[in-house]
Amino acid sequence: MQIKSLSKYDATRVLELIHRSVSCTTEAQLVDIMAELRGLIGYQAGLSAVAGRKNGAPPELHVVNVDYPHDYLAELFRRDLVRKDPIVAENFRTFRLQYWGDTFTRTPFTADTHEVISLAEDFGFNETSQGHGYGHGVKTGNGNIGSFFCYHGLERSARTETILTLLVPHFHEALSRIVGPKLGSIPALTPREKELLAWLAQGKNTWEISAILRISERTVKFHVGNILQKLNASTRGHAVAIALGHGLMEME
């Protein structure tokens, strides 16, 4: 999924949100950015959360709420339903874009699931029928930091999936800077690694980069692997977001 698949208007808005994410330093700024995203994709309620993992223990979430009812979130945590929610569990298992309807379809219906759904329905969030939505998250390369971004009230849409795939790595970096564990310095990148990063930022795949730089695809994958390791990134998009956030490259 690449930005060139979006309309000119959508691509411009996405680039604006990425730019704002790079310079985001407070929870209030992040909430404003997420509210701007609501104007772009039309979600009904959204929030983000970041968690730090230690010694395999369950993640402790720090939530940055945009417009979910505070009473609903308070009840979720009071009854410890966050850990029982299939959407949250799927996020911290795969860290992939998920459409809620798909997750509920393949999740066994248990008493815990029923409790989660019943509470959502009490607050007008019927996640399994009319209240569709998306979840997405990113983790660091070593898996110690993971994020969760939740958007209620969205029907399945290739446009929405493209926008979220492009933006969530940048939202993750902003959230990690604000509330996540502080990370050490990043190892220096070589000129070739910076060159590859620039092409990755433009959405080029392995074959395209190999043709542009006249190197083998195996060599491209080798350099990309080094970039991911140095930046402690889990995906190529995450690597670009980290590089932008640390001033290792400029936005085009």
C-alpha positions as CSV (number, residue, x, y, z in Angstrom):
1,M,0.0,0.0,0.0
2,Q,1.6,3.2,-1.1
3,I,0.7,6.9,-1.0
4,K,0.6,7.0,-4.8
5,S,-2.6,4.9,-4.7
6,L,-4.4,7.7,-3.0
7,S,-6.1,10.7,-4.5
8,K,-4.1,13.9,-4.6
9,Y,-6.3,15.3,-1.8
10,D,-5.9,12.3,0.4
11,A,-2.1,12.1,-0.2
12,T,-1.7,15.8,0.7
13,R,-3.7,15.3,3.9
14,V,-1.7,12.2,4.8
15,L,1.6,14.0,4.3
16,E,0.4,16.9,6.5
17,L,-0.4,14.4,9.3
18,I,2.9,12.7,8.9
19,H,4.7,16.1,9.2
20,R,2.7,17.0,12.3
21,S,3.5,13.6,13.8
22,V,7.2,14.1,13.3
23,S,7.1,17.4,15.4
24,C,4.5,16.1,17.9
25,T,5.8,16.3,21.5
26,T,2.7,16.3,23.8
27,E,-0.4,14.2,24.3
28,A,-2.6,17.2,23.5
29,Q,-0.9,17.6,20.1
30,L,-1.4,13.9,19.4
31,V,-5.1,14.1,20.2
32,D,-5.4,17.0,17.8
33,I,-3.7,15.0,15.1
34,M,-6.0,12.0,15.7
35,A,-8.9,14.4,15.5
36,E,-7.7,15.6,12.1
37,L,-7.6,11.9,11.0
38,R,-11.3,11.6,12.0
39,G,-12.0,14.4,9.5
40,L,-10.2,12.3,6.8
41,I,-11.6,8.8,7.4
42,G,-14.7,9.6,9.4
43,Y,-14.3,7.3,12.4
44,Q,-16.7,7.8,15.3
45,A,-14.4,7.3,18.3
46,G,-10.7,6.7,18.6
47,L,-7.9,6.2,21.0
48,S,-4.2,5.2,21.1
49,A,-2.2,3.3,23.7
50,V,1.4,2.4,24.2
51,A,2.8,-0.4,26.3
52,G,6.2,-1.5,27.5
53,R,6.9,-5.2,27.9
54,K,9.3,-6.6,30.5
55,N,10.2,-10.3,30.9
56,G,7.2,-11.4,29.0
57,A,4.7,-9.8,31.4
58,P,1.4,-8.5,30.0
59,P,1.7,-5.0,28.7
60,E,0.7,-2.1,30.9
61,L,-1.2,0.4,28.7
62,H,-0.9,4.1,28.8
63,V,-4.0,5.4,26.9
64,V,-4.3,8.6,25.0
65,N,-8.0,9.0,24.5
66,V,-9.4,11.1,21.7
67,D,-13.2,10.8,22.0
68,Y,-14.2,7.5,23.6
69,P,-16.5,8.0,26.6
70,H,-14.4,8.3,29.7
71,D,-16.9,6.2,31.7
72,Y,-16.6,3.4,29.2
73,L,-12.8,3.3,29.4
74,A,-12.9,3.5,33.2
75,E,-15.3,0.5,33.3
76,L,-13.1,-1.5,30.9
77,F,-10.1,-1.1,33.2
78,R,-12.0,-1.5,36.4
79,R,-13.3,-4.9,35.3
80,D,-10.0,-5.8,33.6
81,L,-11.7,-6.3,30.3
82,V,-8.9,-4.7,28.3
83,R,-6.9,-7.9,28.6
84,K,-10.0,-9.9,27.6
85,D,-10.9,-7.9,24.5
86,P,-10.2,-9.9,21.3
87,I,-9.3,-6.7,19.4
88,V,-6.6,-5.8,21.9
89,A,-5.3,-9.4,22.1
90,E,-5.1,-9.6,18.3
91,N,-3.2,-6.3,18.2
92,F,-0.5,-7.3,20.7
93,R,-0.2,-10.7,19.1
94,T,0.3,-9.7,15.4
95,F,0.7,-5.8,15.3
96,R,-1.1,-5.8,12.0
97,L,-4.0,-3.9,10.6
98,Q,-7.1,-5.7,11.6
99,Y,-10.7,-5.2,10.7
100,W,-12.8,-5.9,13.8
101,G,-15.4,-8.0,12.0
102,D,-12.7,-10.4,10.8
103,T,-11.2,-10.7,14.3
104,F,-14.6,-11.5,16.0
105,T,-15.4,-14.0,13.3
106,R,-12.4,-16.1,14.0
107,T,-12.4,-15.6,17.8
108,P,-14.1,-18.3,19.9
109,F,-17.1,-16.8,21.7
110,T,-16.4,-17.1,25.4
111,A,-17.8,-15.6,28.6
112,D,-15.0,-13.0,28.5
113,T,-15.9,-12.1,24.9
114,H,-19.6,-11.8,25.8
115,E,-18.7,-9.5,28.7
116,V,-16.6,-7.3,26.5
117,I,-19.3,-7.0,23.8
118,S,-22.1,-6.4,26.4
119,L,-20.2,-3.5,27.9
120,A,-19.6,-2.0,24.4
121,E,-23.3,-2.3,23.6
122,D,-24.2,-0.6,26.9
123,F,-22.3,2.5,25.6
124,G,-23.6,2.2,22.0
125,F,-20.6,0.4,20.6
126,N,-21.9,-2.8,18.9
127,E,-18.5,-4.0,17.5
128,T,-19.9,-7.1,15.8
129,S,-22.6,-5.5,13.7
130,Q,-23.1,-1.9,12.8
131,G,-20.2,-0.6,14.8
132,H,-17.3,-1.8,12.6
133,G,-13.9,-0.5,13.0
134,Y,-10.1,-0.9,12.6
135,G,-7.2,-1.6,14.9
136,H,-3.6,-1.3,14.2
137,G,-0.3,-1.2,16.1
138,V,3.5,-1.2,15.8
139,K,6.2,-2.8,17.9
140,T,9.9,-2.1,18.2
141,G,12.3,-4.5,16.6
142,N,13.1,-6.1,20.0
143,G,9.4,-6.2,20.9
144,N,9.8,-4.2,24.2
145,I,7.5,-1.4,23.1
146,G,4.1,-1.9,21.4
147,S,1.3,0.5,20.4
148,F,-2.4,0.1,19.7
149,F,-4.5,2.5,17.7
150,C,-8.3,2.0,17.7
151,Y,-10.9,3.5,15.4
152,H,-14.6,2.7,16.0
153,G,-17.3,3.1,13.4
154,L,-15.6,2.4,10.1
155,E,-16.8,0.1,7.3
156,R,-14.3,-2.0,5.4
157,S,-12.5,0.2,2.9
158,A,-9.2,-0.1,0.9
159,R,-8.8,3.7,1.1
160,T,-9.0,3.6,4.9
161,E,-6.6,0.7,5.1
162,T,-4.1,2.5,2.9
163,I,-4.3,5.7,5.0
164,L,-4.0,3.8,8.3
165,T,-1.1,1.7,7.1
166,L,0.8,4.8,6.1
167,L,0.1,6.9,9.2
168,V,0.2,4.4,12.1
169,P,4.0,4.0,12.1
170,H,4.3,7.8,12.5
171,F,1.7,7.9,15.2
172,H,3.5,5.1,17.0
173,E,6.7,7.1,17.0
174,A,5.0,10.2,18.3
175,L,3.3,8.2,21.0
176,S,6.5,6.5,22.0
177,R,8.3,9.8,22.3
178,I,5.6,11.2,24.5
179,V,4.9,8.4,26.9
180,G,7.1,5.4,26.1
181,P,10.4,4.3,27.6
182,K,13.2,6.6,26.6
183,L,15.5,5.0,24.1
184,G,19.2,5.3,23.7
185,S,21.1,6.8,20.7
186,I,20.7,5.3,17.3
187,P,23.8,3.8,15.6
188,A,25.0,5.8,12.6
189,L,23.6,4.8,9.2
190,T,25.9,4.5,6.2
191,P,25.4,6.6,3.1
192,R,24.0,3.6,1.3
193,E,21.6,2.9,4.1
194,K,20.4,6.5,4.0
195,E,20.0,6.2,0.2
196,L,17.8,3.1,0.6
197,L,15.8,4.8,3.3
198,A,15.0,7.6,0.9
199,W,13.6,5.1,-1.6
200,L,11.7,3.2,1.0
201,A,10.1,6.5,2.0
202,Q,8.9,6.8,-1.5
203,G,7.2,3.4,-1.3
204,K,9.7,1.6,-3.6
205,N,9.8,-2.2,-3.1
206,T,12.9,-4.4,-3.2
207,W,12.8,-5.1,-6.9
208,E,12.4,-1.4,-7.7
209,I,15.3,-0.3,-5.5
210,S,17.5,-3.0,-6.9
211,A,16.8,-1.7,-10.4
212,I,17.3,2.0,-9.4
213,L,20.6,1.4,-7.6
214,R,21.8,-1.4,-9.9
215,I,22.4,-3.9,-7.1
216,S,20.9,-7.3,-6.5
217,E,17.7,-7.8,-4.6
218,R,19.7,-9.8,-2.1
219,T,21.9,-6.8,-1.4
220,V,18.8,-4.6,-1.0
221,K,17.4,-7.0,1.6
222,F,20.8,-7.1,3.4
223,H,20.9,-3.3,3.7
224,V,17.2,-3.1,4.7
225,G,17.9,-5.7,7.4
226,N,20.7,-3.6,8.8
227,I,18.5,-0.5,8.8
228,L,15.8,-2.3,10.7
229,Q,18.3,-3.6,13.2
230,K,20.0,-0.2,13.7
231,L,16.7,1.6,14.1
232,N,15.1,-1.1,16.2
233,A,12.2,-1.1,13.7
234,S,9.8,-3.9,13.0
235,T,8.8,-2.9,9.4
236,R,10.1,-0.7,6.6
237,G,7.4,1.9,7.2
238,H,8.3,1.9,10.9
239,A,12.0,2.5,9.9
240,V,11.0,5.5,7.8
241,A,9.0,6.9,10.7
242,I,11.9,6.5,13.1
243,A,14.3,8.1,10.7
244,L,12.1,11.1,10.2
245,G,11.5,11.5,13.9
246,H,15.3,11.5,14.6
247,G,16.2,13.8,11.8
248,L,18.0,11.2,9.8
249,M,16.1,12.2,6.6
250,E,13.9,15.0,5.4
251,M,10.4,14.8,4.2
252,E,10.1,15.3,0.4
